[in-house]
Amino acid sequence: MGQVITNLLTNAAKYSPPDSLIKFDLSRENNEIIIKVEDQGIGIPEREQSQIFDAFHRATNVGTIQGTGLGLAITKHAVEIHDGRIAVQSLQEQGTTFTVVIPDRQSIGLELKELK
């Protein structure tokens, strides 16, 4: 999960103006861990949001910002390995929020022990 968080925070910084606010939120709710990374960057065009997790896909508005188009594909795969899910909300020129939800295995384990 460290790679997931690193990729999301790195992207938020890379695609946002200098000195802009990047929010990171970590919470637990209903036996799930929720990670949110929100930026005020260039955003992802709506028509491309369904492809953003495809390997080698880069949004058309990235301009000269360097990248391979692999970071979000790797991030999604890592989240799915943990039985989680990832979602994106974005508006061009307003920013992007990525939300990762994974099972809190420790809480689930504690609940199972309590049932026995």
MONOR-V445523 format. One record per residue. RES is the residue in three letters. SS is DSSP state (2 for helix, 1 for strand, 0 for the rest). OMEGA is omega in whole degrees, 0 to 359 (999 if undefined). Layout:
res ss omega
RES SS OMEGA
RES SS OMEGA
//
This chain:
res ss omega
MET 0 177
GLY 2 179
GLN 2 178
VAL 2 181
ILE 2 179
THR 2 180
ASN 2 182
LEU 2 179
LEU 2 179
THR 2 177
ASN 2 180
ALA 2 180
ALA 2 184
LYS 2 186
TYR 0 180
SER 0 176
PRO 0 176
PRO 0 178
ASP 0 176
SER 0 183
LEU 0 172
ILE 0 182
LYS 1 175
PHE 1 181
ASP 1 178
LEU 1 181
SER 1 177
ARG 1 182
GLU 1 177
ASN 0 179
ASN 0 176
GLU 1 173
ILE 1 183
ILE 1 178
ILE 1 177
LYS 1 174
VAL 1 184
GLU 1 178
ASP 0 178
GLN 0 187
GLY 0 187
ILE 0 181
GLY 0 181
ILE 0 179
PRO 0 184
GLU 2 183
ARG 2 182
GLU 2 185
GLN 2 179
SER 2 182
GLN 2 191
ILE 0 180
PHE 0 178
ASP 0 178
ALA 0 177
PHE 0 177
HIS 0 174
ARG 0 181
ALA 0 184
THR 0 183
ASN 0 183
VAL 0 178
GLY 0 183
THR 0 179
ILE 0 184
GLN 0 176
GLY 0 181
THR 0 185
GLY 0 180
LEU 0 187
GLY 2 182
LEU 2 175
ALA 2 177
ILE 2 180
THR 2 180
LYS 2 179
HIS 2 179
ALA 2 178
VAL 2 181
GLU 2 176
ILE 2 178
HIS 0 181
ASP 0 181
GLY 0 179
ARG 1 180
ILE 1 180
ALA 1 179
VAL 1 170
GLN 1 184
SER 1 172
LEU 1 180
GLN 0 180
GLU 0 178
GLN 0 177
GLY 1 186
THR 1 173
THR 1 172
PHE 1 178
THR 1 178
VAL 1 178
VAL 1 178
ILE 1 178
PRO 1 173
ASP 0 186
ARG 2 179
GLN 2 179
SER 2 179
ILE 2 178
GLY 2 179
LEU 2 179
GLU 2 179
LEU 2 178
LYS 2 181
GLU 2 180
LEU 2 184
LYS 0 999
//
